[in-house]
Amino acid sequence: MKTFLEDLPVKLAKVAAGSLVECELGGGREWFFLSPVGGGIEVEADNALVTVITLQSPLGSRILGLQAGGAFTLPNGSKGMLVQMADNG
């Protein structure tokens, strides 16, 4: 059985406010929702933790404008990759 997050259609757009994205960081994968405000809030969807981040956060500012497969480097030197972006509309 597929979960809610697996059922979301994937589109080849660029990350913007309102995007739901999966990133690979430190050997693991995490889901993030980009919001203009309210960073740091965590919600659970189908047993997956989704962290709300702002566009101004270290991660948000690095992935803004990326497409799936895009690589980024955080200010602390950690490297990551945007795995996928779910269609929010």
PAZAPA-4460 file (N, C-alpha, C; in steps of 0.05 Angstrom, whole numbers, plus 32768, in hexadecimal, padded with zeros to 4 digits):
% residues 89
    n_x    n_y    n_z   ca_x   ca_y   ca_z    c_x    c_y    c_z   seq   type   mol
   8011   7FE8   8000   8000   8000   8000   8012   8019   8000     1      M     A
   800C   802B   7FEE   801B   8044   7FED   8012   8057   8003     2      K     A
   8024   8069   800B   801D   807D   801F   8015   8097   8011     3      T     A
   800B   80A9   8020   8003   80C3   8016   801A   80D1   8007     4      F     A
   8032   80D1   8012   8048   80DE   8005   8051   80D0   7FEB     5      L     A
   804E   80B6   7FEA   8055   80A7   7FD2   8041   80AC   7FBC     6      E     A
   8028   80B2   7FC3   8013   80B6   7FB0   8013   80D3   7FA4     7      D     A
   8021   80E5   7FAF   8022   8100   7FA5   802F   8101   7F8A     8      L     A
   8023   810E   7F76   8030   8110   7F5C   8049   8120   7F5D     9      P     A
   805D   8118   7F4E   8077   8127   7F4E   8077   8138   7F35    10      V     A
   8081   8150   7F39   8083   8162   7F21   80A0   816C   7F1F    11      K     A
   80A7   8174   7F08   80C3   817D   7F03   80C4   819B   7F04    12      L     A
   80BB   81A6   7F1A   80BC   81C3   7F1E   80D3   81CA   7F30    13      A     A
   80D6   81E4   7F35   80EA   81ED   7F47   80DE   81F1   7F63    14      K     A
   80EE   81ED   7F77   80E6   81F1   7F93   80DE   820E   7F98    15      V     A
   80C7   8212   7FA5   80BE   822D   7FAB   80AD   822B   7FC5    16      A     A
   80A3   8241   7FCF   8092   8241   7FE6   807A   822E   7FE0    17      A     A
   8074   821D   7FF4   805E   820A   7FF1   8067   81EF   7FE6    18      G     A
   8081   81EC   7FE1   808B   81D2   7FD6   808E   81BE   7FED    19      S     A
   8087   81A5   7FE7   808C   818F   7FF8   80A2   817E   7FEB    20      L     A
   80B9   817C   7FF9   80D1   8170   7FEC   80DD   815A   7FFE    21      V     A
   80EA   8148   7FF1   80F9   8134   8000   8117   8139   7FFA    22      E     A
   8127   813B   800F   8143   8140   800C   8153   8129   8018    23      C     A
   816A   8124   800C   817D   8111   8018   8192   8122   8027    24      E     A
   8195   811D   8041   81A7   812B   8052   81B5   8118   8065    25      L     A
   81CF   8118   8066   81DD   8108   8079   81D7   80EA   8077    26      G     A
   81D3   80E0   805F   81CE   80C4   805B   81B1   80BC   805F    27      G     A
   81A0   80CE   8067   8183   80C8   806A   8172   80DA   8059    28      G     A
   8158   80D3   8058   8146   80E4   8048   8131   80F0   805B    29      R     A
   812A   8109   8056   8117   8118   8066   8105   8128   8054    30      E     A
   80EC   812C   805D   80D8   813C   804F   80D7   8158   805C    31      W     A
   80D4   816D   804B   80D2   8189   8054   80BC   8197   8044    32      F     A
   80AF   81A9   8052   809B   81BB   8046   80A5   81D7   8048    33      F     A
   80A8   81E5   8031   80B2   8201   8031   809B   8214   8035    34      L     A
   809E   8224   804A   8089   8237   8051   8096   8253   8055    35      S     A
   8086   8268   804F   8091   8283   8054   8095   8288   8072    36      P     A
   8086   827B   8083   8088   827E   80A0   8083   8263   80AE    37      V     A
   8089   8262   80C7   8082   824A   80D7   8097   8234   80D7    38      G     A
   80AF   823A   80D0   80C4   8226   80D0   80C8   8218   80EB    39      G     A
   80CF   81FF   80EA   80D5   81EF   8102   80BE   81DE   810B    40      G     A
   80A6   81E2   80FF   808F   81D1   8106   8093   81B6   80F8    41      I     A
   808C   81A1   8106   808D   8186   80FA   8071   817A   80FA    42      E     A
   806A   816D   80E4   8051   815F   80E2   8056   8143   80D7    43      V     A
   8044   8131   80DD   8047   8116   80D4   8032   8110   80BE    44      E     A
   803A   8104   80A8   8028   80FB   8093   8030   80DF   808B    45      A     A
   801E   80CC   808F   8023   80B0   8088   803D   80A6   8094    46      D     A
   8041   80AB   80AD   8058   80A2   80BC   8072   80AE   80B2    47      N     A
   8070   80C4   80A3   8088   80D3   809B   8087   80EE   80A8    48      A     A
   809E   80F6   80B3   80A0   8110   80C0   80A6   8125   80AB    49      L     A
   8096   813B   80AA   809A   8151   8098   80A1   8169   80A9    50      V     A
   80B8   8175   80A3   80C1   818D   80B2   80BB   81A6   80A1    51      T     A
   80AE   81B9   80AD   80A9   81D3   80A0   80C2   81E4   80A2    52      V     A
   80CC   81EE   808B   80E3   8200   808C   80DC   8219   807C    53      I     A
   80E9   822F   8083   80E4   8248   8075   80F7   824B   805E    54      T     A
   80F0   825D   804C   8101   8263   8035   811C   826F   803E    55      L     A
   811C   827C   8055   8135   8289   805F   8146   8276   806F    56      Q     A
   813D   825E   8076   814D   824B   8086   8165   8242   8075    57      S     A
   817A   8238   8083   8191   822E   8074   818A   8219   805E    58      P     A
   8178   8207   8064   8170   81F3   8050   815E   81FF   803C    59      L     A
   814A   820E   8044   8137   821A   8032   8144   822C   801D    60      G     A
   8157   823C   8026   8164   824E   8013   8176   823F   8000    61      S     A
   8180   8227   8007   8191   8217   7FF5   8181   8207   7FE1    62      R     A
   8169   81FF   7FE8   8159   81EE   7FD5   8146   81FF   7FC4    63      I     A
   8142   8218   7FCB   812F   8229   7FBC   8139   822B   7F9F    64      L     A
   8127   8224   7F8D   812D   8225   7F70   8139   820C   7F65    65      G     A
   813F   81F8   7F76   814A   81DE   7F6C   8134   81CD   7F60    66      L     A
   813C   81BA   7F50   812B   81A5   7F45   8134   818A   7F51    67      Q     A
   8124   8176   7F4F   812B   815B   7F58   8147   8154   7F4D    68      A     A
   8158   8149   7F5E   8173   8141   7F56   8187   8157   7F5B    69      G     A
   817E   816F   7F63   8190   8185   7F68   81A0   8181   7F82    70      G     A
   81B9   8188   7F81   81CA   8185   7F99   81CD   81A0   7FA6    71      A     A
   81D2   81A0   7FC0   81D6   81B8   7FCF   81EA   81B4   7FE6    72      F     A
   81F5   81C9   7FF0   8207   81C9   8007   81FD   81DC   801C    73      T     A
   81FA   81D2   8034   81F1   81E3   804B   8209   81F3   8055    74      L     A
   8203   8209   8065   8219   821A   806F   822E   820B   8080    75      P     A
   8225   81F4   808C   8238   81E5   809D   8249   81D2   808C    76      N     A
   8246   81D2   8071   8255   81C1   805F   8247   81A7   8058    77      G     A
   8231   81A0   8066   8223   8187   805F   8217   8189   8043    78      S     A
   8219   8173   8035   820F   8172   801A   81F5   8162   8019    79      K     A
   81E3   816A   8007   81CA   815C   8004   81C0   815D   7FE8    80      G     A
   81A9   814F   7FE4   819D   814E   7FC9   817F   814F   7FCC    81      M     A
   8173   815E   7FBA   8155   815E   7FB9   814D   8145   7FAA    82      L     A
   8140   8132   7FB8   8139   8119   7FAC   8120   811B   7F9B    83      V     A
   810B   8127   7FA6   80F2   812B   7F97   80E2   8141   7FA2    84      Q     A
   80D0   814B   7F92   80BE   8161   7F99   80A1   8158   7F92    85      M     A
   8090   8159   7FA6   8074   8151   7FA2   8064   8168   7F97    86      A     A
   8051   8162   7F86   803F   8176   7F7A   802B   817F   7F8F    87      D     A
   802A   8199   7F95   8018   81A3   7FA9   7FFE   81AE   7F9D    88      N     A
   7FFA   81AA   7F83   7FE2   81B6   7F79   7FDE   81B0   7F5D    89      G     A
***
